[in-house]
């Protein structure tokens, strides 16, 4: 097979995935039109590449050019349909399994093009070898990376599990570099970021994703909590969980409902031939324990299957804010040259019959822009007990809870090198600290941090000033500015940036961030979560609900019918 024949075969295979024509014609006419369109598109695509290769004024990279075209085509369908080449195998493996061969550390790039160890993970090779957050990576296996990118260093750090790796690092506060030798391992990032007891007797499990180990990790955490404690309830935290494998979601639902229950149904373009019903199949772990599921606007896909099906089956109280609204199913399919396409093949429907997809990508593909279903057009469905639920473009919680809105400057602190370096200096000067539950920053600590940021002229986005400027421009456009000039000038004076003032005004939020950052250095992510979770407003609300059996049962029961009003006389 020639090179161009192979290219054309690949193009044909991909173009067969193009949606059917939206024109109102008969099925046979559509098929005929589409077949011709396939041939035409492949011919045009192949001929264009051939002409570019032969006649373009400069030499071109055909592989790169065709990849750009392919990515653009798939991107036009929806954000979830993606192509993975043979070189992208690691990305796909991490996506589905959460595993890779490496050192087990987050790295980050500085403005001066140095790359540093940002967050060595507990129990992983980097941490076991003594690497610390703030260490500058100078060399990897003798190759210089003093001026590099995080992607380049990341590629060098990854490798076959068991292979030896040598790093030359520069530790802040030391004059001479350190040479560290250790071995890579298979890095399996646990999707259960933290589990433990909150309140007196409530279990808590935070699940961050749905790789192929999610159900096993949740099962292990739950059984351990149940064996060691007399649990009165369980909180399953799915906030910021973007989803993953549908099979893992079904298994987790099965932990709390009997075998034989319908969890989710997927339907492809041809609903009759492409409908698959997924049911629980195993003996559950516990069908009686009171259960609360926490969600937010970033809870998506498999998170919505778990929270939505438990809601529809009246097995859990869902708390938080409306979830993301991703009711689409992706399937991986093999392509030539060890390529893989992750393709949207179906929509999923939870037990009440709801599809929680928020964005209509079909409308976008037709050039009309992506449509979002307005609340006024949502349909009513019912849980098993008869409670009303809606297809609202996401899972609507049974109890709405909002988190505190963080000041803009706290967001910028998370990515600020001066704040990171202050934490590094703090760790250097404190060999040990109190336990996660007992650690507190002192007045002197916060004063030192504030002085550092003032000295470095910490810059952060002040949204109030920007919005005021937009309002002023709008007032000028509409002709109202002359009447309100004094009010605008007064507001401008009030909203003058004042770093000293903001450091004090937002101190509780800043201290919370600093406390978590410091605890992570000593006790890893587990320590930071051990401190944060019990203080979480939504977690505390869930504890109160689960601790009140009457309120819990009432929330999951069918609302009493309102008596019919008698006609007026």
Residue, then its C-alpha position, 0 to 999 in steps of 0.5 A: x500500500x502506497x503512502x498516499x493510499x494509506x493517507x486516503x484510507x485514513x481520511x475515508x475512515x474518518x470522514x465516514x464519521x461525519x453526521x448525515x445531511x440535515x436536508x429533508x430527503x428520504x433515507x435512500x437519497x440521504x445515503x446516496x448523497x452521503x456516499x457521493x460526499x464521502x468519495x468527493x471529500x476524500x478525493x479533494x482532501x487527498x489531491x490537496x495534500x498531494x498538490x501541497x507536497x509537490x508545489x507549495x513554495x516552502x517544504x511542509x510537514x504533511x503529517x503535521x498538516x493532516x493532523x491539524x485538519x483532522x483535529x479541526x474536523x473533529x473539533x467541529x462536532x463537539x469538544x469530546x470527539x478526539x484523535x489520539x495518534x500512536x505518540x499520544x498513547x500515554x495521554x489516552x492511557x492516563x485518561x482511561x486508567x490514571x496510570x503512567x510510568x514516571x516519578x510521580x510529581x507535578x512540575x511547573x515552569x517559571x517565567x525564566x524557563x526553569x522547571x521546578x518540582x511543584x507537588x511530589x505525590x505521597x508514596x511516589x518515587x519523587x517523594x521517596x527520593x527526597x525531592x521537595x516542592x521548589x527544587x529546580x530541575x537542571x538535568x535529567x539523565x545528563x541532558x541539560x534542561x535549565x532552559x526548557x518547557x514543562x512539556x519537554x521535562x515531563x517527557x524526559x521524566x516519563x519512562x518504563x517503570x523500573x528504569x533508573x533516572x538521575x536528576x540534577x536539582x538545585x534546592x533553594x537556599x543551597x549553593x551546590x546542586x544535588x544529584x538524585x538517583x532513583x527508579x521510575x514506577x508505574x504511577x497510579x493516581x488514586x481517584x479517591x483523594x481523601x476519605x475519613x470521618x467527619x463530624x462524629x460518625x459520618x463517613x466521607x469519600x472524595x472521588x475526583x474521577x472515574x478511571x478503571x480503578x474508581x469503583x475498587x478505590x471507593x469500595x476499599x474506602x467505604x469498607x474500611x470506614x465501615x469496619x472501623x467506625x459505627x457509621x450513621x451516614x456517608x457523604x460521597x463528594x463528586x464536586x469538580x469530578x469531570x467523569x470517566x468510564x461509565x462502567x465504573x459509575x454503574x459499579x459505584x451505584x451498585x454499592x448502594x442499590x440491589x442487583x437488577x436496577x436500571x442505572x443508565x440507558x445509552x441511545x445512539x443515532x439509531x435508537x432501536x439498534x443502538x440502545x443499551x441498558x445498563x443494570x446493577x449486577x452484583x450484591x450491594x455493599x449497603x442499601x440502608x446507610x443514609x447517603x448524601x452526594x455533593x455536586x457542583x457546576x464542574x461535576x460532569x458525565x459519570x458524576x452525573x450518572x452516579x448522582x442522577x441515578x441515585x436521585x432517581x432511585x430515591x437512594x441519596x439526597x443530592x446537595x450542591x448546585x446544578x451539575x455541568x450537563x454532559x449527557x454524551x457517551x464516548x467510545x474509543x475505536x481503533x484507526x490505522x497506524x495505531x491511532x485511536x479515535x474517541x468518538x461521541x456515539x450516544x446520549x445517556x438517560x438515567x432511570x427517570x428517563x431524563x437526558x441531562x445534556x446541556x448544550x445542543x451541539x447539533x445546532x452548532x454543527x448546523x451553523x446556528x451556534x450552540x443552544x442551551x435549553x432554557x429553564x422554561x422549556x425543561x420537562x418534568x420527570x419523576x423519581x421512583x417515589x414520585x418526586x419531581x425532577x427535571x431535564x434541566x441540562x444537568x442534575x438539579x440538587x435536592x438541596x441547593x448549597x453554594x460555596x463561598x465565592x473566593x476573592x479574585x486575588x486568592x485565585x491569582x495567589x495560586x499561580x503566583x511564584x512569590x507566594x509559592x516561594x514564601x511557602x518554600x522559605x517557610x518550610x526551610x525555616x520550620x523543620x516540623x509543624x503541628x498536625x493538620x487539624x491543629x496547625x495555625x499561622x501566627x500573626x508574624x507569619x501573615x505579616x511576613x507573607x504580606x510584606x513579601x507580596x507588597x515588596x514584590x508588588x503582587x499584581x492581580x486582576x481587580x474585576x470591580x475596576x474593569x466592570x466599572x470601566x465597562x459601565x462607564x463606556x456603556x453610559x457614555x454610549x447611551x448618553x447617561x454619563x453626563x448625569x452620573x459623572x460625579x457618581x462614577x468619579x466617586x466610585x473610581x476613588x473608592x475602587x482604587x487598588x490597595x494591596x495592603x487593604x486587600x491583604x487584610x480584607x481578604x485575610x481569612x481566605x488568604x490564610x486558608x489558602x496558605x494553610x493548605x499550601x503549607x500542609x501539603x508540603x509536610x503532609x501531602x494532599x491528604x493533610x490539606x484535605x484532612x484540615x479543609x474537609x471538616x471546615x467545608x460549608x457544604x460538608x457541614x450541611x450534609x452532616x446536619x442532614x444525615x444526622x437528622x433522620x426525619x428530615x432526611x426521610x422527608x427529603x426523599x419522600x413523595x411530597x404530600x398532595x395539596x388539598x384542592x381549593x374549594x370554589x368561591x361563593 
